[in-house]
């Protein structure tokens, strides 16, 4: 797995990457929850970023868990607001 963004982009341009999403209880065996396979990188204009907000775009009947949802929802809202400059263009997210 490449560790830098340029190397990651190069790897993604060559072939999709597949990640297995797994979980385990303390001391227990791991089990696969799902698989994520990437596509090719998007060609976005300089300074444009792509983001995902699970509070704005959740599946019907599937919401993020409640534990830290108040803090997380506020963080996503602040992140959305922080990506826009006074000119109305998006800025890169860190």
C-alpha positions as CSV (number, residue, x, y, z in Angstrom):
1,X,0.0,0.0,0.0
2,X,1.6,3.3,-1.0
3,X,2.1,5.8,1.8
4,X,2.1,9.1,0.0
5,X,-0.6,10.7,-2.1
6,X,1.4,10.8,-5.4
7,X,2.3,7.1,-5.1
8,X,-1.3,6.2,-4.1
9,X,-2.6,8.0,-7.2
10,X,-0.2,6.1,-9.4
11,X,-1.3,2.8,-7.9
12,X,-4.9,3.7,-8.4
13,X,-4.3,4.6,-12.0
14,X,-2.8,1.1,-12.6
15,X,-5.5,-1.0,-11.0
16,X,-8.3,-0.8,-8.3
17,X,-7.3,-1.4,-4.7
18,X,-9.4,-3.7,-2.5
19,X,-9.7,-3.3,1.2
20,X,-11.4,-5.8,3.5
21,X,-13.3,-4.1,6.4
22,X,-13.0,-6.3,9.4
23,X,-13.9,-6.3,13.1
24,X,-13.1,-8.4,16.2
25,X,-14.0,-8.4,19.8
26,X,-11.1,-8.1,22.3
27,X,-9.3,-11.4,22.1
28,X,-11.7,-12.8,19.5
29,X,-11.3,-13.8,15.9
30,X,-11.6,-11.3,13.1
31,X,-14.6,-11.4,10.7
32,X,-15.2,-9.5,7.5
33,X,-17.9,-6.9,7.5
34,X,-17.5,-5.9,3.9
35,X,-15.2,-5.1,1.0
36,X,-14.3,-1.7,-0.5
37,X,-12.9,-1.6,-4.0
38,X,-11.7,1.7,-5.4
39,X,-12.0,3.0,-8.9
40,X,-9.7,5.3,-10.8
41,X,-9.0,8.7,-9.4
42,X,-11.3,11.6,-10.3
43,X,-9.8,14.4,-12.3
44,X,-10.9,17.4,-10.2
45,X,-9.8,21.0,-10.9
46,X,-7.0,22.3,-8.7
47,X,-8.3,23.2,-5.2
48,X,-11.4,21.1,-5.6
49,X,-12.1,18.3,-3.1
50,X,-14.5,15.5,-2.9
51,X,-16.1,14.8,0.5
52,X,-18.7,12.5,2.0
53,X,-21.0,13.5,4.9
54,X,-22.9,10.5,6.4
55,X,-25.2,12.9,8.1
56,X,-26.4,14.5,4.9
57,X,-26.2,11.4,2.7
58,X,-27.2,8.4,4.7
59,X,-29.2,5.4,3.4
60,X,-32.8,5.2,4.5
61,X,-33.0,3.5,7.9
62,X,-29.2,3.6,8.3
63,X,-27.8,6.4,10.4
64,X,-24.3,6.7,12.1
65,X,-24.3,5.3,15.6
66,X,-25.5,7.4,18.5
67,X,-22.4,7.3,20.8
68,X,-20.6,10.4,19.6
69,X,-23.1,11.5,17.0
70,X,-23.6,15.0,18.5
71,X,-19.9,15.7,18.3
72,X,-19.4,14.0,15.0
73,X,-22.4,15.8,13.4
74,X,-21.0,19.2,14.6
75,X,-17.6,18.3,13.2
76,X,-19.0,17.4,9.8
77,X,-21.0,20.6,9.7
78,X,-17.9,22.6,10.6
79,X,-15.8,20.8,8.0
80,X,-18.5,21.6,5.3
81,X,-18.4,25.3,6.3
82,X,-14.6,25.4,6.5
83,X,-14.1,24.0,2.9
84,X,-15.6,27.2,1.4
85,X,-13.8,30.5,1.1
86,X,-15.4,33.9,0.9
87,X,-15.3,33.7,-2.9
88,X,-17.5,30.6,-2.7
89,X,-15.0,28.1,-4.0
90,X,-14.0,25.0,-2.1
91,X,-10.6,24.7,-0.5
92,X,-8.6,21.5,0.0
93,X,-9.4,19.6,3.2
94,X,-6.6,18.5,5.5
